[in-house]
């Protein structure tokens, strides 16, 4: 991915402990070495970080998705941003493919914290120059920052898994109203019709599907979403079948949080495949024969190179 850079500051990729395989793949795509740093958990559970490479004058892209344990990985990221600033890095871009607290972006009830804004303020105040994330749950989070934010979408990676002729009778399914814009982009890209599932939230952690809007008769459903955690989206499968869909449901979901309940729900014979990206590492307890992982590293590498070169990334950012 060589090009004439507009900056004389070296490009450096560094990473915390959350997903080093992803960072290593990004570094390989860019043809650079992954920088050396060390994270240690002290006996009293405090986190200690240390940069093992000199970074003075470098443009640092620090890769750290804040997946479980979320608070540990977030604290690690914040400490590294502080360490990089104190070590005189020229710029610090926090590459956070899975952005933490993204579902706490507003006050749904009184006396709640807007946790996503707290994260944004911490990153910015500690010295982050820029933030890159992928398919954040609430796009409005971009407005919490006063520094540049690149809101990427995994759509270019995930749609390639559904371009085969066997999906000519498929339909894109938006699992709720909040994912409609994302679903429209999938439908337009794959030239497929769109179906909407209407839901209502019964409490903080539970939603109930009420109705199906659109034609599913004898169609292959492809459910899209930004994150799968407890697997609520999988409980919608019977409703799709009742509406006439074929019993071969596919899912294209960016972030595989995958709580144990979600893994169990994948045993449903009507579910054919769950395609996720590697923004979150797939640990052994989360593996399932129906899960297919595609890599987001080439997209991240392309964006990092363009940002470093001062080139446009408008064709790659999420505009939903």
Rosetta blueprint (number, residue, H / E / L):
1 X L
2 X L
3 X L
4 X L
5 X L
6 X L
7 X L
8 X L
9 X L
10 X L
11 X E
12 X E
13 X E
14 X E
15 X E
16 X L
17 X L
18 X L
19 X L
20 X H
21 X H
22 X H
23 X H
24 X H
25 X H
26 X H
27 X H
28 X H
29 X H
30 X H
31 X L
32 X L
33 X L
34 X E
35 X L
36 X L
37 X E
38 X E
39 X E
40 X E
41 X E
42 X L
43 X L
44 X L
45 X L
46 X L
47 X E
48 X E
49 X E
50 X E
51 X E
52 X L
53 X L
54 X L
55 X L
56 X L
57 X L
58 X L
59 X E
60 X E
61 X E
62 X E
63 X E
64 X L
65 X L
66 X L
67 X L
68 X L
69 X L
70 X H
71 X H
72 X H
73 X H
74 X H
75 X H
76 X H
77 X H
78 X H
79 X H
80 X H
81 X H
82 X H
83 X H
84 X H
85 X H
86 X H
87 X L
88 X L
89 X L
90 X L
91 X E
92 X E
93 X E
94 X E
95 X E
96 X L
97 X L
98 X L
99 X L
100 X L
101 X L
102 X L
103 X L
104 X L
105 X L
106 X L
107 X L
108 X L
109 X L
110 X L
111 X L
112 X L
113 X L
114 X L
115 X H
116 X H
117 X H
118 X H
119 X H
120 X H
121 X H
122 X H
123 X H
124 X H
125 X H
126 X H
127 X L
128 X L
129 X L
130 X E
131 X E
132 X E
133 X E
134 X E
135 X L
136 X L
137 X L
138 X L
139 X H
140 X H
141 X H
142 X H
143 X H
144 X H
145 X L
146 X L
147 X L
148 X E
149 X E
150 X E
151 X E
152 X E
153 X L
154 X L
155 X H
156 X H
157 X H
158 X H
159 X H
160 X H
161 X H
162 X H
163 X L
164 X L
165 X H
166 X H
167 X H
168 X L
169 X L
170 X E
171 X E
172 X E
173 X E
174 X E
175 X L
176 X L
177 X H
178 X H
179 X H
180 X H
181 X H
182 X H
183 X H
184 X H
185 X H
186 X H
187 X H
188 X H
189 X H
190 X H
191 X L
192 X L
193 X E
194 X E
195 X E
196 X E
197 X E
198 X E
199 X E
200 X E
201 X E
202 X L
203 X L
204 X L
205 X L
206 X L
207 X E
208 X E
209 X E
210 X E
211 X E
212 X E
213 X E
214 X L
215 X L
216 X L
217 X L
218 X L
219 X L
220 X E
221 X E
222 X E
223 X E
224 X E
225 X E
226 X E
227 X E
228 X E
229 X L
230 X L
231 X L
232 X H
233 X H
234 X H
235 X H
236 X H
237 X H
238 X H
239 X H
240 X H
241 X H
242 X H
243 X L
244 X L
245 X L
246 X L
247 X L
248 X L
249 X E
250 X E
251 X E
252 X E
253 X E
254 X E
255 X E
256 X E
257 X L
258 X L
259 X L
260 X H
261 X H
262 X H
263 X H
264 X H
265 X H
266 X L
267 X L
268 X L
269 X L
270 X L
271 X E
272 X E
273 X E
274 X E
275 X E
276 X E
277 X E
278 X L
279 X L
280 X L
281 X L
282 X L
283 X L
284 X H
285 X H
286 X H
287 X L
288 X L
289 X L
290 X L
291 X E
292 X E
293 X E
294 X E
295 X L
296 X L
297 X H
298 X H
299 X H
300 X H
301 X H
302 X H
303 X H
304 X H
305 X H
306 X H
307 X H
308 X H
309 X H
310 X L
311 X L
312 X L
313 X L
314 X L
315 X L
316 X L
317 X E
318 X L
319 X L
320 X L
